[in-house]
Amino acid sequence: MYKLNYKNLWKRVFDFFAALILLIALSPFLLFVMLLIKCKMGSPIFFKQDRLGYNGEVFSIWKFRSMTNCRDDKGELRPDEYRLTRFGKILRDWSIDELPQLWNVVIGDMSLIGPRPFIAEYASRYTSEQMRRHEVRPGISGWAQITGRNSINWNQKFILDVWYVDHCSLLLDLKILFSTIPLVLLRAGITAENHATMPKWKGNDAVERESLSE
């Protein structure tokens, strides 16, 4: 009963008040970052993208923009490593680009702790087991983040996310929360190997090939 009440009630109450307090406390810093982005990269200041959230519903995630909109001769966006600016890399290295997601937490799209929300276009690629990661609200940080972040492969992320859903508790969330702080300070696991950020997930066939190659 306690775990049920925490996952479906008290977790949301804690998220709302904690995120609201953090937004107010960090507001001078957030305004300063917004000004720097405007001066260094221009508009828009924020990056907004559709992600898959609680119960598989689509929501718009908010982040500080860290990349340019540089395109190739065909009009398509160039790879991340060409669009990620030096200032944008600083924002990513220190996870500052994630701070606007506190607003997502306040309005109920996200939680402070939970599986990271992946882009909405992945929806049709999930197995029923992988889809279970959406039985809780997605988080700013999560079990997979403190276990390896972007340095682990997609298959490992899904396994860790579903494990979190099955073991969600106040103590586990506190453990993840306090474990996230040194990881941010050490800037650990920010990128996947040989990538500027994290390569897109190509589906379970690609995950199986990835696992077999290890």
Z-matrix of the N, CA and C atoms (Angstrom, degrees):
N
C 1 1.459
C 2 1.530 1 110.59
N 3 1.342 2 117.11 1 -41.59
C 4 1.466 3 120.58 2 179.89
C 5 1.518 4 111.20 3 -61.26
N 6 1.367 5 115.97 4 -46.02
C 7 1.461 6 119.29 5 -178.23
C 8 1.516 7 110.20 6 -63.51
N 9 1.366 8 116.02 7 -40.18
C 10 1.454 9 120.22 8 178.78
C 11 1.523 10 110.44 9 -62.32
N 12 1.329 11 116.85 10 -46.19
C 13 1.461 12 120.79 11 -179.53
C 14 1.518 13 111.63 12 -64.86
N 15 1.323 14 116.57 13 -37.99
C 16 1.467 15 118.75 14 179.82
C 17 1.523 16 110.44 15 -67.20
N 18 1.323 17 117.30 16 -51.21
C 19 1.467 18 120.90 17 -175.35
C 20 1.526 19 111.90 18 -62.20
N 21 1.322 20 117.75 19 -38.05
C 22 1.453 21 121.20 20 -172.51
C 23 1.525 22 115.20 21 -104.45
N 24 1.333 23 117.78 22 -5.28
C 25 1.454 24 119.33 23 -179.20
C 26 1.527 25 112.41 24 -136.23
N 27 1.331 26 117.19 25 -67.84
C 28 1.464 27 120.51 26 -171.82
C 29 1.520 28 112.63 27 -67.41
N 30 1.301 29 117.10 28 -29.51
C 31 1.476 30 119.90 29 177.21
C 32 1.525 31 110.25 30 -61.65
N 33 1.331 32 116.77 31 -41.51
C 34 1.466 33 121.12 32 179.57
C 35 1.533 34 110.95 33 -68.40
N 36 1.329 35 116.82 34 -39.85
C 37 1.469 36 120.76 35 178.68
C 38 1.526 37 110.10 36 -61.88
N 39 1.325 38 116.14 37 -47.03
C 40 1.465 39 120.63 38 179.28
C 41 1.525 40 110.88 39 -61.90
N 42 1.340 41 116.47 40 -44.63
C 43 1.466 42 121.16 41 -179.24
C 44 1.527 43 111.21 42 -57.91
N 45 1.323 44 116.34 43 -46.84
C 46 1.461 45 120.75 44 -175.58
C 47 1.529 46 111.18 45 -60.31
N 48 1.316 47 117.02 46 -52.52
C 49 1.458 48 119.79 47 -175.42
C 50 1.528 49 112.04 48 -71.23
N 51 1.338 50 117.30 49 -38.75
C 52 1.459 51 120.46 50 179.82
C 53 1.527 52 110.94 51 -65.40
N 54 1.338 53 117.07 52 -44.30
C 55 1.468 54 120.91 53 -179.16
C 56 1.524 55 110.86 54 -67.71
N 57 1.322 56 117.56 55 -39.07
C 58 1.452 57 120.95 56 179.59
C 59 1.534 58 110.96 57 -64.35
N 60 1.323 59 116.09 58 -43.84
C 61 1.470 60 120.47 59 178.26
C 62 1.529 61 110.52 60 -62.99
N 63 1.327 62 116.74 61 -42.59
C 64 1.463 63 120.64 62 179.45
C 65 1.529 64 111.47 63 -64.42
N 66 1.325 65 116.96 64 -40.63
C 67 1.463 66 120.21 65 178.89
C 68 1.529 67 111.13 66 -61.64
N 69 1.320 68 116.24 67 -43.48
C 70 1.461 69 120.27 68 179.87
C 71 1.529 70 110.51 69 -66.47
N 72 1.350 71 116.07 70 -45.17
C 73 1.464 72 120.21 71 -178.04
C 74 1.530 73 112.08 72 -65.68
N 75 1.332 74 116.36 73 -34.65
C 76 1.470 75 120.53 74 -176.38
C 77 1.524 76 112.95 75 -92.80
N 78 1.315 77 118.05 76 -0.49
C 79 1.466 78 120.77 77 -173.51
C 80 1.536 79 113.68 78 -55.37
N 81 1.358 80 120.63 79 -41.55
C 82 1.480 81 118.48 80 177.05
C 83 1.532 82 112.21 81 -61.32
N 84 1.335 83 116.26 82 -41.48
C 85 1.458 84 120.25 83 179.10
C 86 1.525 85 110.77 84 -66.61
N 87 1.334 86 117.93 85 -41.86
C 88 1.456 87 121.72 86 179.79
C 89 1.526 88 111.00 87 -62.57
N 90 1.319 89 116.95 88 -40.12
C 91 1.462 90 120.94 89 177.95
C 92 1.531 91 110.87 90 -65.40
N 93 1.323 92 116.40 91 -36.98
C 94 1.462 93 121.28 92 177.98
C 95 1.529 94 110.56 93 -65.05
N 96 1.339 95 116.89 94 -43.56
C 97 1.460 96 121.12 95 178.50
C 98 1.529 97 110.38 96 -63.87
N 99 1.316 98 116.45 97 -41.32
C 100 1.470 99 120.61 98 178.21
C 101 1.526 100 110.91 99 -59.14
N 102 1.324 101 116.19 100 -41.28
C 103 1.467 102 120.97 101 179.37
C 104 1.527 103 110.75 102 -65.11
N 105 1.335 104 116.83 103 -41.57
C 106 1.462 105 120.63 104 179.03
C 107 1.525 106 111.71 105 -64.05
N 108 1.326 107 116.45 106 -42.69
C 109 1.470 108 120.07 107 178.86
C 110 1.527 109 110.10 108 -62.13
N 111 1.328 110 115.48 109 -43.01
C 112 1.470 111 120.18 110 179.47
C 113 1.524 112 110.66 111 -60.58
N 114 1.329 113 116.89 112 -41.50
C 115 1.464 114 121.14 113 -178.11
C 116 1.519 115 112.55 114 -72.91
N 117 1.339 116 117.15 115 -37.69
C 118 1.461 117 121.26 116 -173.46
C 119 1.526 118 113.87 117 -90.59
N 120 1.343 119 117.37 118 -32.86
C 121 1.466 120 120.05 119 -176.03
C 122 1.515 121 113.54 120 -124.61
N 123 1.325 122 116.94 121 -9.56
C 124 1.454 123 119.25 122 -178.37
C 125 1.519 124 111.92 123 78.38
N 126 1.307 125 116.16 124 -160.39
C 127 1.467 126 121.84 125 179.55
C 128 1.526 127 110.09 126 -92.87
N 129 1.347 128 117.32 127 154.09
C 130 1.468 129 127.27 128 -2.41
C 131 1.526 130 111.64 129 -78.50
N 132 1.304 131 116.01 130 159.29
C 133 1.462 132 121.29 131 177.90
C 134 1.520 133 110.55 132 -81.95
N 135 1.327 134 115.47 133 -35.35
C 136 1.461 135 120.41 134 -176.48
C 137 1.526 136 111.26 135 -104.68
N 138 1.314 137 114.13 136 150.76
C 139 1.466 138 122.20 137 172.90
C 140 1.521 139 106.92 138 -108.26
N 141 1.321 140 117.23 139 125.63
C 142 1.460 141 121.81 140 -179.06
C 143 1.519 142 109.21 141 -122.00
N 144 1.333 143 116.26 142 135.26
C 145 1.463 144 120.33 143 -176.17
C 146 1.522 145 110.05 144 -148.44
N 147 1.326 146 116.45 145 145.25
C 148 1.464 147 121.06 146 177.86
C 149 1.525 148 110.01 147 -75.07
N 150 1.322 149 115.02 148 127.56
C 151 1.461 150 121.35 149 177.58
C 152 1.527 151 108.89 150 -127.24
N 153 1.333 152 115.31 151 160.31
C 154 1.462 153 121.06 152 178.37
C 155 1.526 154 108.40 153 -91.92
N 156 1.334 155 116.02 154 126.84
C 157 1.454 156 120.20 155 -174.90
C 158 1.512 157 114.93 156 -119.77
N 159 1.324 158 115.15 157 -146.67
C 160 1.466 159 123.21 158 -175.98
C 161 1.528 160 110.77 159 -56.67
N 162 1.332 161 115.90 160 129.29
C 163 1.471 162 123.09 161 -178.64
C 164 1.524 163 112.89 162 59.76
N 165 1.328 164 116.49 163 24.39
C 166 1.457 165 120.68 164 176.33
C 167 1.515 166 114.47 165 76.38
N 168 1.335 167 117.38 166 14.29
C 169 1.459 168 120.25 167 179.37
C 170 1.536 169 110.04 168 -84.02
N 171 1.314 170 115.44 169 145.47
C 172 1.466 171 121.35 170 -179.01
C 173 1.528 172 109.93 171 -85.00
N 174 1.336 173 116.27 172 136.41
C 175 1.454 174 121.44 173 175.08
C 176 1.527 175 108.81 174 -139.43
N 177 1.312 176 116.63 175 166.78
C 178 1.472 177 121.88 176 179.42
C 179 1.518 178 109.75 177 -98.55
N 180 1.315 179 115.82 178 119.96
C 181 1.459 180 120.92 179 178.77
C 182 1.531 181 108.75 180 -90.39
N 183 1.335 182 116.14 181 144.30
C 184 1.455 183 121.77 182 -179.95
C 185 1.525 184 110.69 183 -111.53
N 186 1.333 185 115.61 184 133.81
C 187 1.456 186 121.57 185 175.75
C 188 1.529 187 108.16 186 -142.79
N 189 1.327 188 116.33 187 159.38
C 190 1.454 189 118.98 188 170.21
C 191 1.530 190 107.76 189 -73.60
N 192 1.310 191 116.23 190 139.10
C 193 1.465 192 119.70 191 -179.66
C 194 1.519 193 110.20 192 -69.63
N 195 1.327 194 116.31 193 133.22
C 196 1.454 195 120.97 194 179.89
C 197 1.528 196 112.21 195 -124.32
N 198 1.337 197 117.17 196 -3.04
C 199 1.459 198 121.72 197 -177.68
C 200 1.526 199 111.04 198 -125.83
N 201 1.314 200 115.32 199 154.91
C 202 1.460 201 120.99 200 172.87
C 203 1.535 202 108.27 201 -82.94
N 204 1.309 203 115.80 202 173.29
C 205 1.468 204 121.10 203 176.50
C 206 1.522 205 110.70 204 -102.66
N 207 1.329 206 115.46 205 34.01
C 208 1.462 207 121.65 206 -178.61
C 209 1.536 208 110.59 207 -60.37
N 210 1.332 209 115.84 208 130.23
C 211 1.469 210 121.07 209 -178.00
C 212 1.535 211 111.21 210 -121.62
N 213 1.338 212 115.83 211 158.73
C 214 1.462 213 120.66 212 179.32
C 215 1.525 214 109.97 213 -86.07
N 216 1.329 215 116.68 214 -173.07
C 217 1.465 216 121.98 215 -177.15
C 218 1.525 217 112.74 216 -63.54
N 219 1.355 218 116.56 217 -22.43
C 220 1.459 219 120.99 218 -179.67
C 221 1.529 220 112.22 219 -89.95
N 222 1.335 221 115.51 220 -0.24
C 223 1.457 222 119.14 221 179.30
C 224 1.512 223 114.00 222 85.99
N 225 1.334 224 117.45 223 8.01
C 226 1.457 225 121.61 224 179.82
C 227 1.525 226 110.31 225 -95.32
N 228 1.334 227 116.24 226 148.29
C 229 1.454 228 120.31 227 179.36
C 230 1.518 229 110.75 228 -60.13
N 231 1.318 230 116.95 229 135.90
C 232 1.455 231 121.30 230 178.26
C 233 1.531 232 109.64 231 -73.89
N 234 1.343 233 118.94 232 162.80
C 235 1.462 234 121.58 233 179.59
C 236 1.529 235 112.14 234 -57.18
N 237 1.328 236 115.65 235 157.15
C 238 1.460 237 121.86 236 -175.34
C 239 1.524 238 113.06 237 -53.12
N 240 1.334 239 117.37 238 -39.66
C 241 1.458 240 119.78 239 -174.76
C 242 1.535 241 112.18 240 -64.69
N 243 1.337 242 117.53 241 -22.18
C 244 1.455 243 120.99 242 177.42
C 245 1.531 244 111.88 243 -87.13
N 246 1.317 245 116.46 244 -25.21
C 247 1.469 246 120.32 245 -174.68
C 248 1.529 247 113.32 246 -98.36
N 249 1.331 248 116.87 247 -16.84
C 250 1.460 249 120.62 248 -179.55
C 251 1.525 250 109.62 249 -76.03
N 252 1.319 251 116.48 250 116.66
C 253 1.458 252 120.87 251 -178.23
C 254 1.528 253 110.69 252 -83.00
N 255 1.332 254 115.45 253 166.11
C 256 1.466 255 119.53 254 178.20
C 257 1.528 256 110.54 255 -61.32
N 258 1.313 257 116.90 256 -42.63
C 259 1.455 258 121.08 257 177.69
C 260 1.530 259 110.58 258 -67.34
N 261 1.330 260 115.72 259 -39.12
C 262 1.462 261 120.04 260 177.70
C 263 1.512 262 111.90 261 -62.61
N 264 1.330 263 116.26 262 -36.00
C 265 1.467 264 120.13 263 178.33
C 266 1.532 265 110.65 264 -65.00
N 267 1.322 266 116.26 265 -36.91
C 268 1.470 267 119.90 266 176.79
C 269 1.530 268 109.88 267 -62.97
N 270 1.342 269 115.77 268 -44.10
C 271 1.464 270 119.90 269 178.49
C 272 1.527 271 111.06 270 -59.10
N 273 1.331 272 116.64 271 -41.37
C 274 1.464 273 120.98 272 -179.24
C 275 1.525 274 111.40 273 -73.24
N 276 1.323 275 116.81 274 -42.47
C 277 1.466 276 120.39 275 -178.04
C 278 1.525 277 111.61 276 -57.68
N 279 1.331 278 116.01 277 -37.10
C 280 1.464 279 120.43 278 -178.22
C 281 1.530 280 112.62 279 -101.23
N 282 1.338 281 115.77 280 11.04
C 283 1.474 282 122.37 281 178.93
C 284 1.523 283 113.37 282 57.52
N 285 1.335 284 116.79 283 23.42
C 286 1.460 285 120.83 284 178.45
C 287 1.528 286 110.23 285 -69.23
N 288 1.343 287 116.19 286 -30.54
C 289 1.465 288 119.46 287 -179.31
C 290 1.526 289 112.65 288 -63.74
N 291 1.343 290 117.03 289 -18.67
C 292 1.463 291 121.24 290 -178.19
C 293 1.532 292 113.30 291 -84.90
N 294 1.322 293 117.96 292 -13.32
C 295 1.467 294 120.90 293 -172.33
C 296 1.532 295 114.65 294 -59.76
N 297 1.339 296 120.22 295 -34.97
C 298 1.467 297 118.51 296 177.60
C 299 1.530 298 113.68 297 -60.02
N 300 1.331 299 117.30 298 -16.57
C 301 1.456 300 119.97 299 178.25
C 302 1.529 301 112.63 300 -68.16
N 303 1.328 302 116.52 301 -11.44
C 304 1.465 303 119.01 302 172.22
C 305 1.530 304 109.96 303 -59.29
N 306 1.333 305 116.51 304 -32.28
C 307 1.459 306 120.00 305 176.14
C 308 1.527 307 110.38 306 -67.90
N 309 1.336 308 116.70 307 -39.42
C 310 1.462 309 119.98 308 175.00
C 311 1.521 310 111.59 309 -58.60
N 312 1.343 311 115.84 310 -35.06
C 313 1.465 312 120.18 311 178.57
C 314 1.528 313 110.27 312 -69.70
N 315 1.321 314 116.50 313 -44.52
C 316 1.465 315 120.67 314 -178.95
C 317 1.524 316 111.36 315 -58.67
N 318 1.322 317 118.31 316 -43.27
C 319 1.466 318 120.94 317 -176.10
C 320 1.524 319 112.77 318 -85.24
N 321 1.333 320 117.26 319 -1.43
C 322 1.458 321 120.26 320 171.95
C 323 1.508 322 116.74 321 96.00
N 324 1.333 323 118.23 322 3.46
C 325 1.465 324 120.65 323 177.55
C 326 1.519 325 111.42 324 -73.14
N 327 1.352 326 116.10 325 -32.27
C 328 1.449 327 121.16 326 -173.61
C 329 1.526 328 110.91 327 -134.49
N 330 1.321 329 114.27 328 173.95
C 331 1.456 330 123.01 329 174.64
C 332 1.529 331 107.09 330 -122.00
N 333 1.319 332 116.85 331 163.10
C 334 1.461 333 118.62 332 172.95
C 335 1.522 334 110.16 333 -63.98
N 336 1.336 335 115.90 334 -39.37
C 337 1.466 336 121.67 335 -178.73
C 338 1.521 337 110.53 336 -123.98
N 339 1.321 338 116.26 337 131.30
C 340 1.457 339 121.96 338 178.92
C 341 1.514 340 109.61 339 167.01
N 342 1.324 341 118.44 340 176.29
C 343 1.467 342 120.56 341 177.17
C 344 1.525 343 110.57 342 -61.08
N 345 1.313 344 117.14 343 138.20
C 346 1.453 345 119.90 344 178.46
C 347 1.531 346 110.11 345 -63.73
N 348 1.333 347 118.29 346 136.67
C 349 1.470 348 120.32 347 -178.84
C 350 1.523 349 111.39 348 -76.63
N 351 1.331 350 115.97 349 127.74
C 352 1.459 351 120.73 350 178.64
C 353 1.523 352 109.54 351 -94.61
N 354 1.329 353 116.57 352 164.53
C 355 1.459 354 120.76 353 -175.92
C 356 1.531 355 110.76 354 -62.40
N 357 1.334 356 115.43 355 149.76
C 358 1.466 357 121.81 356 -171.88
C 359 1.524 358 112.73 357 -63.63
N 360 1.322 359 117.14 358 -26.88
C 361 1.469 360 119.56 359 -177.00
C 362 1.526 361 112.86 360 -67.02
N 363 1.346 362 117.10 361 -13.01
C 364 1.465 363 119.58 362 177.62
C 365 1.531 364 112.31 363 -77.43
N 366 1.321 365 118.54 364 -10.27
C 367 1.468 366 122.85 365 -169.71
C 368 1.531 367 113.19 366 -51.07
N 369 1.326 368 116.89 367 -43.53
C 370 1.460 369 120.00 368 -175.81
C 371 1.524 370 112.98 369 -77.82
N 372 1.324 371 117.91 370 -6.15
C 373 1.469 372 121.30 371 -174.97
C 374 1.533 373 112.89 372 -96.63
N 375 1.327 374 117.08 373 -11.63
C 376 1.461 375 119.97 374 -176.85
C 377 1.525 376 112.15 375 -73.02
N 378 1.337 377 115.91 376 145.49
C 379 1.453 378 120.27 377 164.96
C 380 1.530 379 107.21 378 -80.83
N 381 1.316 380 117.70 379 169.09
C 382 1.467 381 120.58 380 179.59
C 383 1.526 382 110.56 381 -62.39
N 384 1.328 383 116.98 382 -34.53
C 385 1.461 384 120.70 383 179.01
C 386 1.532 385 110.34 384 -69.21
N 387 1.311 386 117.41 385 -43.97
C 388 1.460 387 120.71 386 178.86
C 389 1.523 388 111.40 387 -64.67
N 390 1.325 389 116.17 388 -32.00
C 391 1.454 390 120.58 389 -179.37
C 392 1.519 391 111.75 390 -65.94
N 393 1.322 392 117.32 391 -18.78
C 394 1.457 393 121.59 392 179.86
C 395 1.527 394 112.78 393 -63.94
N 396 1.312 395 117.13 394 -17.66
C 397 1.470 396 120.49 395 177.99
C 398 1.532 397 111.11 396 -62.04
N 399 1.339 398 116.55 397 -16.44
C 400 1.453 399 120.97 398 -179.39
C 401 1.528 400 112.75 399 -95.36
N 402 1.320 401 117.04 400 13.22
C 403 1.472 402 120.11 401 176.31
C 404 1.526 403 111.50 402 -78.09
N 405 1.314 404 116.90 403 -9.38
C 406 1.467 405 122.67 404 172.76
C 407 1.523 406 107.56 405 -127.87
N 408 1.322 407 116.56 406 163.18
C 409 1.464 408 119.50 407 177.00
C 410 1.526 409 109.97 408 -66.76
N 411 1.324 410 117.35 409 141.91
C 412 1.470 411 120.03 410 176.26
C 413 1.521 412 110.17 411 -65.68
N 414 1.335 413 116.43 412 156.29
C 415 1.457 414 120.19 413 -173.71
C 416 1.518 415 114.29 414 -121.09
N 417 1.329 416 114.55 415 162.73
C 418 1.465 417 120.71 416 172.53
C 419 1.526 418 109.29 417 -70.72
N 420 1.330 419 115.71 418 -38.19
C 421 1.462 420 121.28 419 172.07
C 422 1.523 421 107.65 420 -130.41
N 423 1.326 422 116.30 421 163.95
C 424 1.455 423 119.22 422 -177.11
C 425 1.511 424 112.80 423 -160.91
N 426 1.316 425 115.64 424 -178.48
C 427 1.463 426 122.51 425 -178.21
C 428 1.527 427 110.77 426 -61.06
N 429 1.323 428 117.04 427 -41.30
C 430 1.469 429 119.93 428 179.30
C 431 1.523 430 110.96 429 -67.75
N 432 1.340 431 117.42 430 -31.91
C 433 1.464 432 120.75 431 -179.27
C 434 1.523 433 111.85 432 -66.84
N 435 1.327 434 117.28 433 -42.54
C 436 1.465 435 118.32 434 -178.88
C 437 1.524 436 111.41 435 -81.18
N 438 1.334 437 117.15 436 -9.14
C 439 1.465 438 121.00 437 179.62
C 440 1.517 439 111.85 438 -94.88
N 441 1.328 440 117.37 439 -12.68
C 442 1.464 441 118.51 440 179.45
C 443 1.509 442 115.05 441 169.66
N 444 1.336 443 116.26 442 -14.34
C 445 1.455 444 121.48 443 178.41
C 446 1.531 445 109.97 444 55.24
N 447 1.321 446 118.73 445 -127.63
C 448 1.463 447 121.30 446 -177.29
C 449 1.523 448 113.82 447 -85.77
N 450 1.324 449 117.63 448 1.36
C 451 1.465 450 120.34 449 179.16
C 452 1.524 451 111.59 450 -85.13
N 453 1.341 452 118.25 451 -9.56
C 454 1.467 453 120.94 452 177.01
C 455 1.524 454 109.02 453 -100.38
N 456 1.345 455 116.28 454 159.33
C 457 1.460 456 118.65 455 -176.11
C 458 1.533 457 111.66 456 -82.83
N 459 1.322 458 114.72 457 173.10
C 460 1.465 459 120.47 458 -175.78
C 461 1.523 460 112.15 459 -61.90
N 462 1.316 461 118.01 460 -41.33
C 463 1.457 462 121.18 461 -178.83
C 464 1.529 463 110.98 462 -60.33
N 465 1.324 464 116.71 463 -42.54
C 466 1.463 465 120.99 464 178.24
C 467 1.529 466 111.09 465 -64.72
N 468 1.332 467 117.06 466 -37.96
C 469 1.461 468 120.23 467 178.36
C 470 1.524 469 111.08 468 -59.71
N 471 1.329 470 116.64 469 -46.67
C 472 1.463 471 120.12 470 -178.49
C 473 1.527 472 111.87 471 -63.17
N 474 1.315 473 116.67 472 -41.99
C 475 1.459 474 120.59 473 179.48
C 476 1.526 475 110.80 474 -62.17
N 477 1.319 476 116.51 475 -44.83
C 478 1.463 477 121.32 476 -179.82
C 479 1.525 478 111.65 477 -67.08
N 480 1.328 479 117.38 478 -37.85
C 481 1.462 480 120.88 479 179.80
C 482 1.528 481 111.71 480 -64.88
N 483 1.328 482 116.68 481 -44.20
C 484 1.473 483 119.97 482 179.46
C 485 1.526 484 110.38 483 -67.94
N 486 1.328 485 116.32 484 -35.74
C 487 1.466 486 119.44 485 176.08
C 488 1.524 487 109.94 486 -60.33
N 489 1.328 488 116.49 487 -41.85
C 490 1.462 489 119.94 488 179.17
C 491 1.531 490 110.65 489 -61.30
N 492 1.319 491 117.13 490 -43.92
C 493 1.469 492 120.80 491 179.82
C 494 1.521 493 110.37 492 -56.55
N 495 1.317 494 116.83 493 -41.14
C 496 1.468 495 121.17 494 -177.51
C 497 1.519 496 113.19 495 -75.81
N 498 1.310 497 117.78 496 -19.36
C 499 1.471 498 120.91 497 -174.69
C 500 1.535 499 113.02 498 -121.21
N 501 1.313 500 116.86 499 13.28
C 502 1.467 501 121.31 500 -177.67
C 503 1.526 502 111.68 501 -55.38
N 504 1.319 503 116.22 502 127.09
C 505 1.463 504 121.99 503 179.03
C 506 1.520 505 108.75 504 -158.21
N 507 1.320 506 116.12 505 166.35
C 508 1.461 507 120.64 506 178.07
C 509 1.524 508 110.83 507 -61.61
N 510 1.322 509 117.42 508 -43.87
C 511 1.462 510 120.36 509 -178.03
C 512 1.528 511 111.38 510 -64.31
N 513 1.336 512 116.34 511 -39.99
C 514 1.459 513 119.63 512 178.80
C 515 1.528 514 110.38 513 -66.13
N 516 1.316 515 116.86 514 -41.94
C 517 1.469 516 119.96 515 178.93
C 518 1.527 517 111.16 516 -62.86
N 519 1.319 518 117.05 517 -40.69
C 520 1.464 519 120.08 518 178.15
C 521 1.527 520 110.92 519 -64.89
N 522 1.329 521 116.04 520 -39.04
C 523 1.470 522 120.31 521 177.67
C 524 1.524 523 110.25 522 -61.70
N 525 1.340 524 116.97 523 -45.49
C 526 1.461 525 121.12 524 179.87
C 527 1.528 526 110.63 525 -64.73
N 528 1.329 527 115.78 526 -42.83
C 529 1.461 528 121.16 527 -179.08
C 530 1.524 529 111.61 528 -59.12
N 531 1.326 530 116.17 529 -49.24
C 532 1.469 531 119.60 530 -177.45
C 533 1.529 532 112.04 531 -75.95
N 534 1.331 533 117.75 532 -23.02
C 535 1.466 534 120.56 533 175.94
C 536 1.520 535 111.65 534 -77.71
N 537 1.336 536 116.54 535 -23.31
C 538 1.464 537 121.17 536 -179.19
C 539 1.521 538 111.24 537 -69.08
N 540 1.318 539 117.22 538 -35.96
C 541 1.466 540 121.98 539 -174.45
C 542 1.531 541 112.13 540 -58.04
N 543 1.349 542 120.05 541 -53.01
C 544 1.474 543 118.24 542 179.17
C 545 1.522 544 113.10 543 -66.09
N 546 1.335 545 117.73 544 -29.59
C 547 1.462 546 119.89 545 178.14
C 548 1.519 547 111.12 546 -65.88
N 549 1.334 548 116.18 547 -38.97
C 550 1.464 549 120.37 548 177.29
C 551 1.522 550 109.85 549 -66.44
N 552 1.323 551 116.51 550 -43.72
C 553 1.467 552 120.70 551 -179.02
C 554 1.529 553 111.74 552 -65.18
N 555 1.337 554 115.84 553 -34.90
C 556 1.465 555 120.37 554 179.53
C 557 1.527 556 112.04 555 -86.37
N 558 1.342 557 115.83 556 -8.46
C 559 1.467 558 122.50 557 -178.84
C 560 1.527 559 111.22 558 54.41
N 561 1.317 560 115.17 559 47.26
C 562 1.470 561 121.13 560 -175.79
C 563 1.520 562 112.03 561 -89.09
N 564 1.360 563 115.67 562 140.27
C 565 1.457 564 121.79 563 172.15
C 566 1.509 565 115.64 564 65.05
N 567 1.331 566 118.18 565 26.74
C 568 1.461 567 121.15 566 -175.14
C 569 1.522 568 111.69 567 -68.92
N 570 1.326 569 116.48 568 -38.89
C 571 1.457 570 120.15 569 -176.13
C 572 1.515 571 110.75 570 -121.67
N 573 1.340 572 114.69 571 157.36
C 574 1.458 573 120.24 572 171.98
C 575 1.520 574 108.53 573 -80.03
N 576 1.316 575 116.43 574 158.72
C 577 1.458 576 120.23 575 -178.55
C 578 1.522 577 111.06 576 -60.39
N 579 1.328 578 116.18 577 130.52
C 580 1.462 579 123.74 578 178.58
C 581 1.528 580 113.83 579 66.09
N 582 1.340 581 116.80 580 22.07
C 583 1.454 582 120.77 581 177.63
C 584 1.526 583 109.67 582 -134.73
N 585 1.342 584 115.45 583 149.96
C 586 1.462 585 119.79 584 178.54
C 587 1.519 586 111.08 585 -72.88
N 588 1.339 587 116.83 586 -28.94
C 589 1.462 588 120.91 587 178.28
C 590 1.527 589 108.48 588 -133.34
N 591 1.337 590 117.23 589 -109.42
C 592 1.462 591 122.19 590 177.04
C 593 1.515 592 107.58 591 -137.08
N 594 1.353 593 118.44 592 127.36
C 595 1.462 594 119.59 593 -179.54
C 596 1.523 595 111.20 594 -64.25
N 597 1.328 596 116.24 595 152.00
C 598 1.458 597 120.23 596 179.03
C 599 1.522 598 110.88 597 -65.98
N 600 1.330 599 114.57 598 149.57
C 601 1.468 600 120.53 599 176.37
C 602 1.522 601 108.79 600 -80.34
N 603 1.327 602 116.64 601 125.64
C 604 1.461 603 121.04 602 -176.53
C 605 1.520 604 112.89 603 -97.70
N 606 1.330 605 117.28 604 5.92
C 607 1.460 606 120.79 605 178.88
C 608 1.512 607 111.96 606 111.67
N 609 1.327 608 115.89 607 175.47
C 610 1.458 609 120.23 608 -173.93
C 611 1.518 610 114.30 609 -69.39
N 612 1.336 611 117.81 610 -27.68
C 613 1.462 612 118.93 611 175.59
C 614 1.520 613 110.09 612 -62.27
N 615 1.327 614 115.68 613 -41.37
C 616 1.472 615 120.10 614 177.97
C 617 1.517 616 111.07 615 -67.74
N 618 1.343 617 117.17 616 -36.41
C 619 1.461 618 121.01 617 178.50
C 620 1.519 619 110.53 618 -63.12
N 621 1.345 620 116.49 619 -42.67
C 622 1.471 621 120.33 620 179.58
C 623 1.523 622 110.67 621 -62.95
N 624 1.333 623 117.34 622 -41.51
C 625 1.467 624 120.12 623 178.97
C 626 1.514 625 110.05 624 -65.79
N 627 1.336 626 115.30 625 -37.11
C 628 1.466 627 120.40 626 179.67
C 629 1.519 628 110.83 627 -63.54
N 630 1.337 629 116.02 628 -42.51
C 631 1.460 630 120.81 629 -179.05
C 632 1.530 631 111.86 630 -67.76
N 633 1.331 632 115.39 631 -39.43
C 634 1.461 633 119.21 632 -178.84
C 635 1.510 634 112.50 633 -68.98
N 636 1.314 635 116.56 634 -26.41
C 637 1.460 636 120.44 635 -177.74
C 638 1.516 637 112.86 636 -80.05
N 639 1.328 638 118.33 637 -10.07
C 640 1.461 639 120.86 638 -178.07
C 641 1.530 640 111.46 639 -79.10
